[in-house]
Each structure stands twice: as C-alpha cells, then as structure tokens.
Amino acid sequence: MTQEAGLEGAGAAGVGYTEEDAAEAVGSKGVVVFLVLSFGLTWLWLLFARRGLGLAAVNPLLQLPYALGPGIVAVVVRRWVTKEGFADAGLRLRLREAWPYWIIAWLGPLGIAAASVALAAALGLWKPDLAPLGEVLSGLPGWAAVAALMLVVPVLTPLYCGEEFGWTSYLRPRLCGGRTVPSLLATGLIWAVWHFPLAFIGYVEFRDRAVGLAAWTVSFLVQEVLLWWLYRRSGSVWVASLAHSGNNMVLFLLVGQLLDGPGAGLGPLATTVLPTLAMAPLAVLCLLEGWRRRHGR
C-alpha cells in the first residue's frame, strides 16, 4: 500500500512516498533506536516516579511524561538518527478533507461504551443503572458529566498524540515491511507490552494478573486496528490521537464507572473484555475494507 493511497495524499507524503520506501530508508537502525529509547526511558521514568518521587500511578505528573515519551523519541529518531524527516508523519490536521473521520474519532468511543454496557446487560452481567455516572464529575448530573468528558477529549488530544505519533505513525509502517496485518499485530503487541508495568504499580489491578495482561494485550491489538484505520483513512495522526483520547477519557472511564463500581463490581478484567468484544467486529470490518481497497474491490 502506498503512502499516497494509504494516507490519501497527506501533506508531502503524496509524492510517491511508500511505506516500503520508509522501511528501506530507515532499515533496522531507526526502529531499534526508537524501541530502546521508548521502552528504556519511559520504564525508567515509571520506576523513578513511583519509587523516587512516590507518585501514584494515576497521578498526571507520572502519566504525562510516560504518555508523551514515544512521540518525543519518534521526533528524535526522525530528526537526528535516521534524518528521514516528517513527510510521512501525517501531521496535517486535514479538517476539510477528513472531517467525517474526525467525527467518527470523536463520537466512536462513546458509541463503543454504549455497546459495551449493552453487551453486559444482554449477558446478564449488569442491571442497567446509569446513576453511577453522576459520580464521574462531582456536582454534575450524569448526562452533564458525559457531555463534559466529550468536550474535554479534543482538548487532551495533543497529550495522546505522543503515543500515536510513536506507535501508529512511526513504528507501524516500519515493521514487517509495512504489510498491514503483520505490522498491526507486531505494533499492537509492542504497544501492549509497553503498558505492562502499569499493571504492577496500581494503575490497573487485575485479580489474576496473567489473565488480565492477556486480555489487555488483545484489547490493544483491537484498538490498534481501529486507530490505524482512522489514521490511514484521514491521513492525519491527529485523528487517531483524538480517538485514543476518547478511548481513555470516555470509553474505558465510563465503562469502568458503570460496570466496576459498587453496584456492579465486575472488575477490571470484565471492563477490559467487554469493550474489546464491542470493538472486535469494527476491527474486522476495518481490515476487510483495507483489503478491498488494496485489491481494488
């Protein structure tokens, strides 16, 4: 798949720049440096922030450098290690050309959250009760809290661009020669493993850590497919970042509030698996759509 076709003419990438070209230009050096720095620096930061500074895992002061790390490393690698520049990075907003995908990225996490709790109700795991939404933001009724979160999502998008600029924009096209399914599997697995330390410092507390990490890994794989599709179709890494922000601030926050609160208490495993099940059919459709476009069908 060419960068022009894949990102539909995003910025300077439309001048015949292909994902295969990117892989050949960078070779293994850029990827190795990117992975070593992304994992090394961010994991060391988590250790220092928890043990040295005593920051809680949910503290924004701990999370912010961690989340921005891959993006900062990608900039360093592009600019000073491989010197390949940013032609294929998808940095243009493309608001006019890609507005439908901006809307999908913004509203999609809320729709998936609704599908997740509906699935829980259909399986008899949850008795529908939206009262816990009133506890999301103190002093606001549930509907207003959800509306406020939806407004916050675009504001926080630049923070989540750190991960998308690193994983989806830089790393994914440079793995497995840019071949769609293998590179998505590799990126999703790497992205998941990068998150694993959070399960050991109190960010998420799975009752059975091995099972929980396995479920978390599948969740990241499915999410990576959706984020890749938004990036490819919109030609902008910012669209994928908006969806990433919505996943964290709307999808998993609301599902956790409704299904893992005092009323339901399903636990973090269920609040990981149910959204993954809700997203999985969408991921399959995205892969099929990409396959049809690639083969001209």
N, C-alpha and C positions, 0 to 999 in steps of 0.2 A: 504494500500500500504506500503510495507516495505521500509525502508530507502535504503536497498541494491538495490531493484528494482527501487525505485523512483529516487535515485541519481546514480544508476548504478555503485555501488562499489566505491564511492568517499571516498578516504582515509580510515581511520579506521572505517568509518560508515558501511562498507561492512560486518562486523562481526555480522550479525543478529540483528542489531540495528534498531528498527522500530519506526515510528512516534508515534504509540500508546505507545511504551515504553517511548519515550521522554515526552509525555503528562503525563503519570503516574508518572514518576520520578520527574517532576517539580511541578505537581499539579497546584494549582492556585497561589501559592506564587510568583513564578518567573514571571508569566505573569502580575500579579498585580503590582509588583515592577517595572517591565520593563515599563509598560504603565504609571504609575505615574511619574517615573523619565523622561521618554521620552517626555511626554507632559509638565510636570511641568518645567523642566529645559530649554527646547527649547523655550517654550512660554514666560517664564520669560526673556530669553535672547533677544527675539524679542522686548519685551517691553522696556528693558533696552537699547538695541542698538538703537531703534528709539527715545525714549523719553529722555534717559540719554545721549547718545552719538551723537544723531542727524544723524545717518547713514541712507542713503537712502535704500529702500527695495532691490534695485538692486546692492547694494554695496557688493562685495565679502567678505568684513570683517563682514558683517551681515550674509550673506548666509552660509559661511563656517562652523562656529560653529553649526548653525542650521541643516545643512545637515549631519554633522558628528555625531550629538547627539544620534540618535537611535543606531548607531553602537557602540559607546562608552558605552552606557548604556547596550547593549547586552553583551559586554565583561565583564562589572562589574557584571551583573547578573549571567552569566555563571561561572565566576571565583570565586566570593565571596558570592553570595546569595544562589544559588542552588548548586554550586560546581559540576555541571554536566560535565564541560569541553567542548571541542570543536570537539568531534568526529563526530557529525552530522552537522557541520557548513559549509561544502563544501568549505574549504579554499584552497584546492589544485587547481592549475591552470589547470591541465589536458589538456595541449596544444595538446599532441599527440592523446589522446583518443577522445577528444571532439572538434577537430578543425572545423568540419562543423558548430557547434553551435557558435563558436567564429566568424565565417564568417557571419552567419545569424545575430548575435547580432550587428555586426559592420555595415553591409550593410542594414539591415532591416529598421532602421529609415529613411534612405534616400529613400528607395523604398516606404515607407508609406507616406512620404512627397510628393513624386511624385503622388501617388494615391490620396492624399487629394486635391491637386490643380487641378488634372484632374477631380475629382468629382465636384469641384467648377465650373470649366469651363463647364462641362456637364449640370449642373443645371442652367447655365446662370448667375451665381453669379460673375464670373470673366472672363475678357477678357485676354487671355494668353499674358503675358508680363513679361519677365524674367529680364528686365532692373533693377528692384529694387535689384537684387542680387548683383549688383555692389556697393551697399551701405553697404553691410554686413561688409566688412573689407576695410577700406579706402585705396585707391591706388591699389586695386586688382580688375581685372575683375570678373564678376560673377562666371565663371567656376573655376577660381583660388581660389576664396573665399570659394566655396563649397569644393574644394579639401583640402584647409587648415583646414576647420572645421572637415573634415573626419580624418585628421591626428591628430587633437587636441583631438578628442574623446577618443582614448586609453590612452592618457596622463592624462586626467581628470578622468578616470575610478576609481582610488582609492578614489577620493572625493565622488563619488556616491555610493561607497561600504558602506558608513555609513548607508544609508537608506536600502540598500538591505540586509546587514548583520543583520540589526534590524528587518525589516518587513518580508522579504521573507524567510530568513534563520532561524531566531529565532522565531518570533511570529507566522507566518502562521501555521507551523506544530503543534503548541501547542494550537490552537483554535479548538473548535468543535471536539476534538479527532483526529485532523488531517484529517478528512473527506474532500475530495477535494473541492466540490462546497461550502458547508457551510463555510469552513475555508477561502476560497478565497473571498467570499462575506464579511465575517467579517473583514478580513485583508484589503481589498480594502476600506471598509467604514471607518475603523480606520485611514488608511493612508490618505484618503481624508480629514477627519475632522482635522487631524494634520496639514494639509496645509491651512485650512480655514483662519487663521489670516493673511496670505499673501494677501488675498483679501481686507483687511481692512487697510493695511499700504502702498498701492500703487504698490505692485508687479504686480498685475493684476487688471484692473479696469473694471468690468462688469457694463454695463449700468443699468441692473436690477440685483442686487446682488443675490437675491433669486434664480432666474432662472439660473444665471451664476454658482452659487455654486452647484446647482443640476446637471448641465451639467458637471461641473468639477468632481463631485463625480462619475458619470457614466464613465467618462474618466479614472479615477484612477482604477475603478473596471476592466475595459477592459485591461488597462495596466498591472495590477497585474496578470491577467491570462497569458498574454504573458511572463512576467518576471518569473512567476512560471514555465511555460513550459520550458523555457531556462534553468532555474536552475535544474529542475528535469531531463531533458534530458542530460545536460552536466555534472552534478554532481559538478559544481563549481559556487560559489556565484559570482565569478569574471565575469563570462559570463553574468549573469543578470545585474551586475553593468555596464558592457560595453554597454548593450542595454539601460540602464537607462541614461547613459551619452549621448548616441546618441539621445534619445528622447528629452532631454533638449537642447543639443547643435546643433542638426541637424533638427530633425522633427519639433518641435514647433518653433524654431528660424526661419527656412526657410519659413514655412507656415505663420507665423506672418509677416515676411518681405514681402512676395508676396501678401497676402490677406488682411493685415491690414495696409498697407502703404497708402500713399497719392493717389495712383492710384486706389486702390480697396476700402479700408476703410471699410471692412466688420465688423471689431470689434472683440474683444476677445471672444465673445460667438461663433461666426462662426469659428474662428480659434481653438476653443476647440471642437466643434461639428463635424466639417468635418474630422479631424484626427481620432476622435472616431469612426465615421462611417466607415472609411477606415480600422481601426483595428478590428472592431467587427467581421467580417467574419473569420479573422485569429484566434481570441479568441475562436470562436465556434469550429473551426477545432482542436485547441489545446485541448479543453475539450473532444471532441469526440475521439481524438487519445488517450488521457489519459484513457478514459472509456474503449476503446477497449483493450488497453494493460493490464488494471487491470483485465478485464474479459477474457483475453486470446484469443481475437478475432483479 
